[in-house]
Structures are given as structure tokens and as C-alpha cells.
Amino acid sequence: MRKHRLLGWALALCAFSPLAYADWPERPITMYVAWGAGGGTDATARIIASLLEKELGQPVNVVNRTGGNGVVGHAAIAKARPDGYTLGMLTVEIAMMKHLGLTSLSPADYTPLGLMNVDPAAVSVSASSSYKTMGDLMEAIKANPGKLKASGTGQGGIWHIAIAGLLKTAGLDPAAVPFVPSNGAAPAMLELASGGIDIVPTSLPEARPMIDAGKAKPLAVMADKREALYPDVPTLKESIGVDWKIGVWRGIAGPKGLPDDVTKRMVQALDKINHSKEFQDFMKQRGFGIGWAGGAEYGAFMQRSMDDFGQVISAIGMARPAPQ
């Protein structure tokens, strides 16, 4: 009887060991996205999901879980059962939300799988604007603090921090350009074209429709080097001597504690997808930048991003205690 009990316990332990996931996936996978359908994050998630289906041999269903400036969707990923059947797309906001007091979540609450996309911020103005260069715009801000308005995201969002950090780095009051909250870059660009606001600090892919339509013009990009999408647009350092860099990134992760064999297989699949012609062509067509870091390297990237944002958010006076 004792031998039978020991055998039963051994079988039970094997059922919950990593070996139990050797045949993963055996059913459809859900991929949570914290932002709405039709946006850049949603589009990136869907192309990755479609390519994952080919790699894994199972459907990968994208589910949009919006709300709370990204908190709802990111929480859904973190709270999922760590069995490999619920994954999600993390965005740069996960490196910011805790500093802003929106959630206690941080990159440490996930199993990092693969960084897939990086896009720096740019400064755009209306095509009819009298500001021809970034220097012109900065002189106008200095001469008339509080007059020019910016938009592109919610209060405390990535593009708000982008413009506030630029001003702070340039030695100006971050409040010198009041920030008007919006539901994203697309409505902000429409408002820019109509003259309702003066500046939109967003990524070039998000500004692209209005730029290509001749209704907006980018003055500078907040990056180390110029972007291939608009190679004539200088960096901030080139144009005004300010070394301020910020941008968005997107990557795939699972809840903390994913089995090692699931993690390994996902990292391999995402690496293959990231370097595939189909993914590269899709991202190029959309104007999205491509970045890659797998597994622990992606985790380290997220932690550095969080540390950097912590310094910036504190410097511009927007840091808040995280909820317990």
C-alpha cells in the first residue's frame, strides 16, 4: 500500500512538473492587448499572433482589454495562470505606471519573452505653423511660456513625459507647454491640423498619416540617430544640442512563472518571427521600428526602461506612490 501511495505522489508531481508542458500548446492561446483595436499596438500584436499560429500550430486570439491608461490589460496578463495559454503584449507604459501611482505592477511581474518594436518620439507641428525648425519652436516657448499647447496622450502618458522631459533637459519649466489630455495620438494630430493645439510629441509612425497628407511637419526626433522613415528630420541633439531621448516599445510576455520549456519555445518562435521577411515587411510598411531582445535580455531592457522613467518622472514632479 505504501508503495502504491508513493507511486501516486510521484505521478502527481510529474503532472505538475515542466515536463507536463512538453507538448505545449495543445489548445488555442489568448494574447491580451492593453490598447484599443486599430491602433499601432493592436496591429503589431495581430501580425505577431498570425505568425505565431504558423509557428505553434494553434490559434492565437488577440483580445483587447482596455482601460486605466493601460492598467487593465497589463493586469490581465500578470494575473493569468502561468501555463502558456495566456500571453500578452507589454508596452512602454509598464515601465511608467508604478512611478505614476497607477498600479503596483512592474516588469518583475512578468516572464519576458521578446521585445519586438521600438519607436522614438518626434516633435510635430502643423504644416501651416511659422516654426520651421526645432530652434524656432524652442525660442517661441522661451519667449511665451504657457502660450503653446501640446497633446498626444492622457495626462502623465508617454507623450506627456516626452515633452516635459525635453523642456526639463533644455533648462525650461516642464509646465511651459501646457499639456491637453487626449485619447491618443490620432485625435491629437487632427486637433493639430485644425489649429486647436500647437505641438504633438508622438512617434513618427503615428504622425505619418497627417505628415504624408501635408497637414503636419516633424521638426526633430528624440533619438540617437535619424529615423529611416523621414531621414531629413534631425535629432534633438543635432537641431538644438539637447540630448533627450524617449520612445515607445512593445514586446511579448507571459505572467510570472511560465514553465521553462514554454518560455524557451516562445523566445525561439518570436526570434524567428522578428527576423522574418513577413514581419519585417509589415513593420516597414507601417513605418514601425523593429527591435529585438529575447528572454532575460528583454527583462533587463524593461528594468532599465523603468529605472530611466523613474528618474524622469521624479524630475518633472509627476511621481506618485504606488497603490498597495
C-alpha positions in Angstrom: 0.0 0.0 0.0 2.8 2.4 0.9 4.5 1.7 -2.5 1.2 2.5 -4.2 0.9 5.8 -2.4 4.5 6.7 -3.2 3.9 5.9 -6.9 0.7 8.0 -6.8 2.5 11.0 -5.4 5.3 10.6 -7.9 2.8 10.6 -10.8 1.1 13.7 -9.4 4.4 15.6 -9.1 5.2 14.7 -12.7 1.8 16.1 -13.8 2.8 19.5 -12.5 6.4 19.5 -13.5 7.8 21.3 -16.5 7.7 18.0 -18.4 3.9 18.4 -18.4 4.3 21.2 -20.9 6.5 19.3 -23.4 3.5 19.1 -25.8 2.5 22.8 -25.4 0.5 24.2 -27.0 -2.4 21.7 -27.2 -5.2 24.3 -27.5 -5.7 28.0 -28.5 -3.7 30.7 -26.9 -5.1 34.1 -25.8 -3.0 37.3 -26.3 -4.1 40.3 -24.3 -3.6 43.8 -25.6 -4.0 46.8 -23.3 -5.0 49.2 -26.0 -7.8 49.5 -28.5 -8.4 47.8 -31.8 -7.0 49.6 -34.8 -4.0 51.3 -33.1 -0.3 50.6 -33.6 -0.1 48.2 -30.6 -3.1 46.2 -31.8 -1.8 46.0 -35.3 1.6 44.8 -34.1 0.0 42.2 -31.8 -2.1 40.9 -34.6 0.7 40.3 -37.1 2.7 38.6 -34.3 -0.3 36.5 -33.4 -0.9 35.4 -37.0 2.8 34.4 -37.4 2.8 32.6 -34.0 -0.1 30.5 -35.2 2.1 29.1 -38.0 5.0 28.5 -35.6 3.0 26.9 -32.8 0.2 25.2 -34.8 -2.6 26.6 -32.6 -4.9 29.7 -32.9 -3.6 32.8 -31.1 -6.6 35.0 -30.3 -5.9 38.7 -29.7 -8.2 40.2 -27.0 -8.3 43.9 -26.3 -8.5 44.7 -22.6 -8.5 48.5 -22.4 -8.9 51.0 -19.6 -7.0 52.7 -16.8 -4.3 54.1 -19.1 -3.2 50.5 -19.9 -3.5 49.2 -16.3 -6.5 46.9 -17.1 -4.8 45.0 -19.9 -1.4 44.8 -18.2 -3.0 43.5 -15.0 -4.9 40.8 -17.0 -1.6 39.5 -18.3 0.1 39.5 -14.9 -2.9 37.8 -13.2 -3.3 35.0 -15.7 -2.5 31.4 -15.0 1.2 30.8 -15.9 0.5 27.8 -18.1 1.4 29.4 -21.5 -2.1 29.7 -22.7 -2.5 33.4 -21.8 0.2 35.8 -23.0 0.1 39.5 -23.8 1.8 42.5 -25.4 3.5 44.7 -22.9 4.0 48.4 -23.8 6.3 51.1 -22.5 3.6 52.1 -20.0 4.5 49.1 -17.8 7.8 50.9 -17.1 5.9 54.1 -16.1 2.7 53.2 -14.4 4.1 52.3 -11.0 6.1 55.6 -10.8 2.9 57.5 -11.7 1.0 55.8 -8.8 -1.4 54.0 -11.2 -0.6 50.4 -10.1 1.9 48.3 -8.2 2.7 46.3 -11.4 6.2 46.4 -12.8 8.3 44.4 -15.3 9.1 42.0 -12.5 5.6 40.7 -12.6 6.0 39.0 -16.0 8.0 36.4 -17.8 9.8 38.3 -20.6 9.7 36.6 -24.0 10.6 39.1 -26.7 11.0 42.8 -27.5 9.6 43.3 -31.0 9.3 47.0 -31.7 10.9 50.4 -30.7 9.9 53.8 -32.0 11.3 57.1 -30.7 9.2 60.2 -30.1 9.3 63.1 -32.5 8.1 66.7 -32.3 5.5 67.7 -34.9 3.7 71.0 -35.6 1.1 72.0 -38.1 2.2 72.3 -41.7 1.0 75.9 -41.6 3.0 76.7 -38.5 5.5 79.5 -38.7 8.1 77.3 -36.8 10.4 75.9 -39.4 13.0 74.3 -37.1 13.1 72.9 -33.6 15.2 76.0 -32.7 12.3 78.3 -33.8 9.9 76.3 -31.6 12.1 76.4 -28.5 12.6 80.2 -28.9 8.8 80.7 -29.0 8.4 78.5 -25.9 11.0 80.5 -24.0 9.5 83.9 -25.1 5.9 82.9 -24.3 5.8 80.3 -21.6 2.3 78.8 -21.2 1.1 80.0 -24.7 1.8 76.9 -26.8 -0.2 73.7 -26.0 0.8 70.1 -26.6 -1.2 66.9 -26.7 -1.0 63.2 -27.8 -2.0 61.0 -24.9 -3.6 61.2 -21.4 -2.1 63.2 -18.6 1.1 61.5 -17.4 1.2 59.3 -20.6 4.3 58.6 -22.7 4.0 61.7 -24.9 3.3 64.0 -22.0 6.5 62.8 -20.4 8.3 63.2 -23.7 7.6 66.9 -24.0 8.0 67.6 -20.2 11.4 65.8 -20.2 12.5 67.7 -23.3 11.7 71.0 -21.6 13.4 70.0 -18.4 16.5 68.8 -20.2 16.6 72.1 -22.1 16.5 74.0 -18.8 12.9 75.1 -19.1 9.9 74.6 -16.8 8.1 71.4 -17.8 4.9 73.4 -17.4 6.0 76.0 -20.0 3.9 74.0 -22.6 0.5 73.1 -21.0 -0.5 69.5 -21.9 -4.0 68.9 -23.1 -5.1 65.2 -22.5 -6.4 63.3 -25.5 -7.4 59.7 -26.3 -4.3 59.1 -28.3 -2.0 60.5 -31.0 -4.5 60.2 -33.8 -7.1 62.6 -32.4 -4.3 64.9 -31.3 -2.9 65.0 -34.8 -6.3 66.0 -36.1 -6.5 68.7 -33.5 -3.0 69.9 -34.5 -4.1 70.2 -38.2 -7.2 72.2 -37.2 -5.2 74.6 -35.1 -6.6 73.6 -31.7 -3.1 72.7 -30.3 0.4 73.6 -31.3 2.6 70.6 -30.7 2.2 66.8 -30.8 5.2 64.9 -29.4 4.5 61.4 -30.7 6.2 58.7 -32.8 6.7 59.3 -36.5 4.6 56.2 -37.5 1.6 57.7 -35.5 2.2 61.1 -37.0 2.8 59.7 -40.5 -0.8 60.0 -41.9 -1.0 63.7 -41.3 2.6 64.3 -42.3 2.1 62.5 -45.6 -1.2 64.3 -46.1 0.7 67.6 -45.9 -1.1 68.7 -42.7 1.8 68.3 -40.3 5.6 68.6 -40.3 8.1 66.9 -37.9 10.8 69.1 -36.6 13.0 66.7 -34.6 13.3 63.1 -33.4 14.1 62.2 -29.8 16.6 59.5 -30.6 20.4 58.8 -31.0 20.1 58.9 -34.8 17.7 59.9 -37.6 14.8 57.6 -38.5 14.7 55.8 -41.8 11.1 56.8 -42.3 12.0 60.5 -42.5 15.8 60.8 -42.9 15.7 64.5 -43.3 14.3 65.1 -39.8 17.2 65.8 -37.4 17.7 64.6 -33.9 17.2 66.9 -31.0 20.9 66.9 -30.4 21.6 67.9 -34.0 19.0 70.6 -34.0 19.2 72.3 -30.6 22.0 70.5 -28.8 19.7 68.8 -26.3 20.5 65.1 -25.7 17.0 63.9 -24.7 15.8 60.5 -25.9 12.5 58.8 -25.3 10.2 56.5 -27.3 7.7 53.6 -27.2 8.4 49.9 -27.2 6.3 46.8 -27.5 7.1 43.2 -26.6 5.5 39.8 -25.7 5.4 38.4 -22.2 3.5 36.0 -20.0 2.6 36.0 -16.4 5.4 35.4 -13.9 6.4 31.8 -13.5 5.9 30.4 -17.1 7.4 26.9 -17.4 11.0 27.0 -18.7 10.2 24.9 -21.8 7.3 27.1 -22.8 9.5 30.2 -22.3 12.3 28.7 -24.4 9.9 27.7 -27.2 8.3 31.2 -27.2 11.6 33.0 -27.3 12.7 30.9 -30.2 9.4 31.4 -32.1 9.5 35.2 -31.5 13.1 35.5 -32.6 12.3 33.7 -35.8 9.2 35.9 -36.4 11.1 39.2 -35.6 13.7 38.4 -38.3 11.2 37.0 -40.8 10.6 38.8 -44.1 6.8 38.9 -43.5 7.2 40.7 -40.1 9.9 43.0 -41.4 7.9 44.0 -44.4 4.7 44.6 -42.3 6.6 46.8 -39.9 8.4 48.7 -42.7 5.1 49.3 -44.5 3.6 50.7 -41.3 6.7 52.8 -40.5 7.3 50.9 -37.2 10.8 50.4 -36.0 12.0 46.8 -35.2 13.9 45.9 -32.1 14.8 42.5 -30.7 15.8 41.3 -27.2 14.8 37.8 -26.1 14.0 36.4 -22.7 16.2 37.7 -19.9 17.7 40.3 -22.2 14.2 41.7 -22.7 13.7 41.6 -19.0 16.9 43.6 -18.4 15.8 46.1 -21.1 12.4 46.6 -19.4 14.1 47.2 -16.0 16.5 49.8 -17.5 13.5 51.5 -19.1 11.7 51.6 -15.7 14.7 53.0 -13.9 15.2 55.7 -16.6 11.5 56.7 -16.4 11.6 56.8 -12.6 14.3 59.4 -12.8 12.5 61.5 -15.4 9.1 61.3 -13.7 10.6 62.3 -10.4 12.5 65.2 -12.0 9.4 66.7 -13.6 7.3 66.3 -10.4 4.9 63.7 -11.6 5.9 60.8 -9.3 3.2 59.3 -7.0 3.3 56.5 -4.5 2.2 53.1 -6.0 -1.1 51.6 -4.5 -0.6 48.8 -2.1 
